[in-house]
Amino acid sequence: MSTEHSTPNASPSTNRFDAIVVGAGPAGSSASFTLARKGFKVLMIDRGRRAGTKNMYGGRVYSEPLEAIFPSLRKDAPVHRWVKAERLSFVSDEGLTSIEYRGGESKSFTTYLPELVNWMRAKAEEAGALVATEVRVDRLVVEKEKVIGVQAGPDTVYADTVIDAEGVNRLLLEGAWQMNVPRQEDLAIGLKETIKLDAERVNQRFGLEDEGMAWILLGSVTRYIPGGAFVYTNRDSVSIGLVLFLSHAVKRTNGHISRLLEDFRLHPKLKHLWRDGELLEYSAKLVPEYWRGFMPRRLSGAGLLVVGDAAGVLLNNGMTIRGVDLAAYSGYLAAETFTKAHAEGDFTSEMLSAYGRRVEESFIGRELRKHNGLEYIRRNPHFFDQYPRLVNSGLGRIFNIGLESPTIWKALRGAQKDVGPDAWTAIKDMYKIGRTL
């Protein structure tokens, strides 16, 4: 078992720890840091060459939850740009309509996730955690219905509790708990490219002054497949990508799905923004889309806590996407639960079930429940097909005038006749949006 670092708390030969964390992403690194700084013997295992190399996300991180865990974040984290420009666009063959907000103080930033996670990993090591990389955990070791450790190849390592931060592909959990394979309806697929541009061109093309922009687009950018596109400005690059609801993507995509991302990059209304840039990377991954369907029925068992994507803590409310901060904070809550259990000397399922209550009572649970009504929008293709076309067709009639201009009502009625849906359906959908948002 190779290690990145050896600490006074543990050595590579140690086969017993207070806690073993599987996965060095935001959730696993936060849990490891929180436990190590309390003096616990912590082993964090990751199958990547370095912490974060197996991680993929859009490009933006909300800072407050991470600042509560890592107090020095604003001082020394690898922040590229603090986001101060928010843009939402509806794109169709008829045109592009955008709503933009620019504010003062920022509570989110752009970065490369491997850089951020590696920084978090370093903080965990500084606190005393041992990190083992390029190690694949094959199974959770269970004895008398209690998780007592992990097996990686010929090695077995033991702990009072294992924190599962393995991500959306929950192979360990499926093996230990006989969980059902996730449904397509509860998953999305994320596709991303990072395009190198110097900082001056990023600022000029997006109208920025070293601040960041987060841009969500709906409509033809996904070929009207339910989901959306995103653009995030980094220090000297741009991250672009798609998040598509998996069940719809499977039915409506012909050929390799990467072609959709290529079409987005070459979109005639957008390609000028990253022209002459250098493609740095392409990545793709499954992400939990509907938390209620994907979240395990229980987030803990005897000797086991489940955090991050494996726990389904990701929120896409159509205008913002939150994953890293929710995952990191779930790792923190798991560490706090372990601390209490250790004080009691009790790692039973009853004691560790407090973690699920902590998640439910925290901002994570409140946010997920608050936006649960978004499921109506996600399942309604009108929002990704007809409504973007309706907005652009109606505004085209208003602004592209000859001798006479139509009233707003007539312009929208004309667009509705051309595009649909019928007026009554549109009224019901707008009512649902109002209640949801």
PyMOL commands that set and color helices and strands:
alter all, ss='L'
color gray80, all
select helices_A, chain A and resi 26-36+63-69+73-76+113-127+171-177+184-186+199-206+220-222+246-252+258-265+271-273+291-294+308-311+324-344+349-352+354-361+363-370+374-378+381-383+386-399+408-419+423-436
alter helices_A, ss='H'
color red, helices_A
select strands_A, chain A and resi 16-22+42-45+60-62+81-91+96-102+108-110+130-132+139-143+146-152+155-164+187-196+212-219+227-233+237-245+278-288+300-301+304-306+315-316+321-322
alter strands_A, ss='S'
color yellow, strands_A
deselect
rebuild
show_as cartoon
